[in-house]
């Protein structure tokens, strides 16, 4: 997240503007975009990611709160796409 994205997201968190609406409070410092498998029923939703944030909660993504840094480090270490299976 660039300093500009942080500032725009922080100052406009109510209006959902910018690439990171809500800034680091909502997203943490990183996010990894998810691509659903072809057979996955997303019920018309899209733009899923794994992200962090200051407090737990998301609108359909996987929110790892403060653990996002460890996940991103592991993801970069593996160096290839991973299959994520979500069970409710």
MIVO-589371 format. One record per atom (N, C-alpha, C): residue number from 1; chain; atom name; x, y, z. Coordinates in nm, 2 decimals, padded with zeros to 4 digits, m for minus. Each point is the difference from the previous one (the first is absolute). Example, Ala and Ser with C-alpha at 12.3 -4.5 7.8 and 13.67 -1.06 7.14 Angstrom:
<recs>
REC num cadena atomo     xx     yy     zz
REC   1      A     N  01.32 m00.57  00.78
REC   1      A    CA m00.09  00.12  00.00
REC   1      A     C  00.09  00.12  00.00
REC   2      A     N m00.04  00.11 m00.07
REC   2      A    CA  00.09  00.11  00.00
REC   2      A     C m00.08  00.11  00.08
</recs>
This chain:
<recs>
REC num cadena atomo     xx     yy     zz
REC   1      A     N  00.09 m00.12  00.00
REC   1      A    CA m00.09  00.12  00.00
REC   1      A     C  00.09  00.12  00.00
REC   2      A     N m00.02  00.09 m00.10
REC   2      A    CA  00.08  00.12 m00.01
REC   2      A     C m00.05  00.10  00.11
REC   3      A     N  00.08  00.10  00.02
REC   3      A    CA m00.04  00.11  00.10
REC   3      A     C m00.12  00.07 m00.06
REC   4      A     N m00.01  00.02 m00.13
REC   4      A    CA m00.12  00.06 m00.05
REC   4      A     C m00.12 m00.08  00.02
REC   5      A     N  00.01 m00.14 m00.03
REC   5      A    CA m00.12 m00.09  00.02
REC   5      A     C m00.04  00.00  00.15
REC   6      A     N  00.10  00.01  00.09
REC   6      A    CA m00.03  00.00  00.14
REC   6      A     C m00.08  00.12  00.04
REC   7      A     N  00.05  00.12 m00.05
REC   7      A    CA m00.07  00.13  00.03
REC   7      A     C m00.14  00.00 m00.06
REC   8      A     N m00.01 m00.03 m00.13
REC   8      A    CA m00.13  00.01 m00.06
REC   8      A     C m00.10 m00.10  00.07
REC   9      A     N  00.05 m00.12  00.03
REC   9      A    CA m00.09 m00.10  00.06
REC   9      A     C m00.04  00.04  00.14
REC  10      A     N  00.10  00.06  00.07
REC  10      A    CA m00.03  00.04  00.14
REC  10      A     C m00.10  00.12  00.01
REC  11      A     N  00.02  00.09 m00.09
REC  11      A    CA m00.08  00.12  00.01
REC  11      A     C m00.14 m00.02 m00.07
REC  12      A     N m00.01 m00.10 m00.08
REC  12      A    CA m00.13 m00.02 m00.07
REC  12      A     C m00.06 m00.14  00.04
REC  13      A     N  00.03 m00.05  00.12
REC  13      A    CA m00.05 m00.13  00.03
REC  13      A     C m00.15 m00.01  00.01
REC  14      A     N m00.07  00.11  00.01
REC  14      A    CA m00.14  00.00  00.00
REC  14      A     C m00.06 m00.01 m00.14
REC  15      A     N  00.07  00.06 m00.09
REC  15      A    CA m00.05  00.00 m00.14
REC  15      A     C  00.05 m00.11 m00.09
REC  16      A     N  00.09 m00.09  00.05
REC  16      A    CA  00.05 m00.11 m00.08
REC  16      A     C  00.07  00.05 m00.13
REC  17      A     N  00.09  00.10  00.02
REC  17      A    CA  00.07  00.04 m00.12
REC  17      A     C  00.15 m00.05  00.01
REC  18      A     N  00.06  00.00 m00.11
REC  18      A    CA  00.14 m00.04 m00.01
REC  18      A     C  00.02 m00.15 m00.01
REC  19      A     N  00.12 m00.05 m00.02
REC  19      A    CA  00.03 m00.14 m00.02
REC  19      A     C m00.01 m00.08  00.13
REC  20      A     N  00.02  00.07  00.11
REC  20      A    CA  00.00 m00.06  00.14
REC  20      A     C m00.10  00.07  00.09
REC  21      A     N m00.13  00.00 m00.03
REC  21      A    CA m00.10  00.07  00.08
REC  21      A     C  00.01 m00.04  00.15
REC  22      A     N  00.01  00.09  00.09
REC  22      A    CA  00.01 m00.04  00.14
REC  22      A     C  00.15 m00.01  00.04
REC  23      A     N  00.09  00.00 m00.10
REC  23      A    CA  00.14  00.00  00.03
REC  23      A     C  00.05 m00.12  00.08
REC  24      A     N  00.11  00.02  00.07
REC  24      A    CA  00.06 m00.12  00.08
REC  24      A     C m00.10 m00.04  00.11
REC  25      A     N m00.09  00.08  00.04
REC  25      A    CA m00.09 m00.04  00.10
REC  25      A     C m00.09 m00.12 m00.05
REC  26      A     N m00.04  00.01 m00.12
REC  26      A    CA m00.08 m00.11 m00.06
REC  26      A     C  00.08 m00.11 m00.07
REC  27      A     N  00.11  00.04 m00.06
REC  27      A    CA  00.08 m00.10 m00.08
REC  27      A     C  00.13 m00.05  00.05
REC  28      A     N  00.05  00.06  00.11
REC  28      A    CA  00.14 m00.03  00.04
REC  28      A     C  00.10  00.06 m00.10
REC  29      A     N  00.11 m00.06 m00.01
REC  29      A    CA  00.11  00.05 m00.08
REC  29      A     C  00.00 m00.07 m00.14
REC  30      A     N m00.07 m00.11 m00.01
REC  30      A    CA  00.01 m00.08 m00.13
REC  30      A     C m00.13 m00.07 m00.02
REC  31      A     N m00.02 m00.04 m00.13
REC  31      A    CA m00.11 m00.09 m00.03
REC  31      A     C  00.04 m00.09 m00.12
REC  32      A     N m00.06 m00.11 m00.01
REC  32      A    CA  00.03 m00.10 m00.10
REC  32      A     C m00.13 m00.03 m00.07
REC  33      A     N m00.01  00.02 m00.13
REC  33      A    CA m00.13 m00.02 m00.07
REC  33      A     C m00.02 m00.15 m00.02
REC  34      A     N m00.13 m00.04  00.01
REC  34      A    CA m00.04 m00.14 m00.02
REC  34      A     C m00.08 m00.01 m00.13
REC  35      A     N  00.03 m00.11 m00.06
REC  35      A    CA m00.08 m00.04 m00.13
REC  35      A     C m00.08 m00.12  00.03
REC  36      A     N m00.13  00.01  00.01
REC  36      A    CA m00.08 m00.12  00.03
REC  36      A     C  00.02 m00.11 m00.11
REC  37      A     N  00.00 m00.13  00.04
REC  37      A    CA  00.00 m00.11 m00.09
REC  37      A     C m00.13  00.01 m00.09
REC  38      A     N  00.01 m00.05 m00.12
REC  38      A    CA m00.11  00.01 m00.10
REC  38      A     C m00.13 m00.05  00.06
REC  39      A     N  00.01 m00.11  00.08
REC  39      A    CA m00.13 m00.06  00.05
REC  39      A     C m00.05  00.07  00.13
REC  40      A     N  00.06  00.10  00.04
REC  40      A    CA m00.04  00.07  00.12
REC  40      A     C m00.12  00.09 m00.02
REC  41      A     N m00.10 m00.01  00.07
REC  41      A    CA m00.12  00.09 m00.01
REC  41      A     C  00.03  00.12  00.10
REC  42      A     N  00.03  00.11 m00.06
REC  42      A    CA  00.03  00.12  00.07
REC  42      A     C m00.13  00.09  00.03
REC  43      A     N m00.11 m00.05 m00.04
REC  43      A    CA m00.13  00.07  00.02
REC  43      A     C  00.00  00.14 m00.05
REC  44      A     N  00.07  00.02 m00.12
REC  44      A    CA  00.01  00.13 m00.06
REC  44      A     C  00.10  00.10  00.06
REC  45      A     N  00.08 m00.05  00.10
REC  45      A    CA  00.10  00.09  00.06
REC  45      A     C  00.13 m00.02 m00.07
REC  46      A     N  00.09  00.10  00.01
REC  46      A    CA  00.14 m00.01 m00.05
REC  46      A     C  00.09  00.08  00.08
REC  47      A     N  00.13  00.01 m00.05
REC  47      A    CA  00.10  00.08  00.07
REC  47      A     C  00.03 m00.05  00.14
REC  48      A     N  00.02 m00.13  00.02
REC  48      A    CA  00.03 m00.05  00.12
REC  48      A     C  00.16  00.01  00.03
REC  49      A     N  00.04  00.02  00.12
REC  49      A    CA  00.14  00.00  00.03
REC  49      A     C  00.02 m00.05  00.14
REC  50      A     N  00.13 m00.03  00.03
REC  50      A    CA  00.04 m00.03  00.14
REC  50      A     C  00.07  00.13  00.04
REC  51      A     N m00.04  00.06  00.11
REC  51      A    CA  00.06  00.13  00.05
REC  51      A     C  00.01  00.00  00.15
REC  52      A     N  00.06  00.11  00.05
REC  52      A    CA  00.01  00.02  00.14
REC  52      A     C m00.10  00.11  00.04
REC  53      A     N  00.04  00.07  00.11
REC  53      A    CA m00.08  00.11  00.05
REC  53      A     C  00.01  00.01  00.15
REC  54      A     N m00.04  00.11  00.05
REC  54      A    CA  00.01  00.02  00.15
REC  54      A     C m00.10 m00.08  00.08
REC  55      A     N m00.12 m00.02 m00.06
REC  55      A    CA m00.10 m00.07  00.07
REC  55      A     C m00.06 m00.11 m00.09
REC  56      A     N m00.04 m00.11  00.06
REC  56      A    CA m00.06 m00.11 m00.09
REC  56      A     C m00.12  00.04 m00.07
REC  57      A     N m00.02 m00.05 m00.11
REC  57      A    CA m00.13  00.03 m00.08
REC  57      A     C  00.03  00.03 m00.14
REC  58      A     N m00.09 m00.05 m00.09
REC  58      A    CA  00.02  00.02 m00.14
REC  58      A     C m00.14 m00.01 m00.07
REC  59      A     N m00.01  00.04 m00.12
REC  59      A    CA m00.12 m00.01 m00.08
REC  59      A     C  00.01 m00.12 m00.10
REC  60      A     N  00.06 m00.11  00.04
REC  60      A    CA  00.01 m00.12 m00.08
REC  60      A     C  00.14 m00.05 m00.03
REC  61      A     N  00.10  00.08  00.04
REC  61      A    CA  00.14 m00.04 m00.01
REC  61      A     C  00.04 m00.09  00.12
REC  62      A     N  00.13 m00.04  00.00
REC  62      A    CA  00.06 m00.06  00.11
REC  62      A     C  00.08  00.10  00.08
REC  63      A     N m00.04  00.04  00.12
REC  63      A    CA  00.07  00.10  00.07
REC  63      A     C  00.09 m00.07  00.11
REC  64      A     N  00.13  00.02 m00.02
REC  64      A    CA  00.10 m00.06  00.09
REC  64      A     C  00.05  00.09  00.10
REC  65      A     N m00.06  00.12  00.02
REC  65      A    CA  00.04  00.11  00.09
REC  65      A     C  00.15  00.01  00.00
REC  66      A     N  00.07 m00.01  00.12
REC  66      A    CA  00.14  00.02  00.01
REC  66      A     C  00.08 m00.11 m00.05
REC  67      A     N m00.06 m00.12 m00.04
REC  67      A    CA  00.08 m00.11 m00.05
REC  67      A     C  00.03  00.01 m00.15
REC  68      A     N m00.05  00.11 m00.07
REC  68      A    CA  00.02  00.01 m00.14
REC  68      A     C  00.15  00.01 m00.04
REC  69      A     N  00.08  00.06  00.08
REC  69      A    CA  00.14  00.01 m00.03
REC  69      A     C  00.06 m00.14 m00.01
REC  70      A     N m00.03 m00.09  00.10
REC  70      A    CA  00.05 m00.14 m00.01
REC  70      A     C m00.05 m00.07 m00.12
REC  71      A     N m00.13  00.02 m00.03
REC  71      A    CA m00.05 m00.07 m00.12
REC  71      A     C  00.07  00.05 m00.13
REC  72      A     N  00.02  00.13 m00.01
REC  72      A    CA  00.06  00.05 m00.12
REC  72      A     C  00.15 m00.05 m00.01
REC  73      A     N  00.07  00.00  00.11
REC  73      A    CA  00.13 m00.05  00.00
REC  73      A     C  00.01 m00.15 m00.04
REC  74      A     N m00.09 m00.08  00.04
REC  74      A    CA m00.01 m00.14 m00.04
REC  74      A     C m00.04 m00.01 m00.15
REC  75      A     N m00.09  00.08 m00.04
REC  75      A    CA m00.04  00.00 m00.14
REC  75      A     C  00.11  00.04 m00.09
REC  76      A     N  00.08  00.10  00.03
REC  76      A    CA  00.11  00.04 m00.08
REC  76      A     C  00.11 m00.11  00.01
REC  77      A     N  00.02 m00.06  00.12
REC  77      A    CA  00.10 m00.11  00.01
REC  77      A     C m00.03 m00.12 m00.09
REC  78      A     N m00.13 m00.04  00.00
REC  78      A    CA m00.04 m00.11 m00.09
REC  78      A     C  00.02  00.04 m00.15
REC  79      A     N m00.03  00.12 m00.03
REC  79      A    CA  00.03  00.05 m00.14
REC  79      A     C m00.09 m00.05 m00.11
REC  80      A     N m00.12 m00.05  00.04
REC  80      A    CA m00.09 m00.05 m00.11
REC  80      A     C m00.14  00.01  00.06
REC  81      A     N m00.10 m00.01 m00.09
REC  81      A    CA m00.14  00.00  00.04
REC  81      A     C m00.03 m00.11  00.10
REC  82      A     N m00.09  00.03  00.09
REC  82      A    CA m00.04 m00.10  00.10
REC  82      A     C m00.15 m00.02 m00.02
REC  83      A     N m00.04 m00.12  00.04
REC  83      A    CA m00.15 m00.03  00.00
REC  83      A     C m00.05  00.02  00.14
REC  84      A     N m00.10  00.08  00.02
REC  84      A    CA m00.06  00.03  00.13
REC  84      A     C m00.14 m00.06  00.00
REC  85      A     N m00.02 m00.08  00.10
REC  85      A    CA m00.14 m00.06  00.01
REC  85      A     C m00.06  00.06  00.13
REC  86      A     N m00.12  00.06 m00.02
REC  86      A    CA m00.07  00.07  00.11
REC  86      A     C m00.11 m00.09  00.04
REC  87      A     N  00.00 m00.04  00.13
REC  87      A    CA m00.11 m00.08  00.06
REC  87      A     C m00.07  00.09  00.11
REC  88      A     N m00.13  00.00 m00.01
REC  88      A    CA m00.07  00.08  00.10
REC  88      A     C m00.04 m00.09  00.12
</recs>
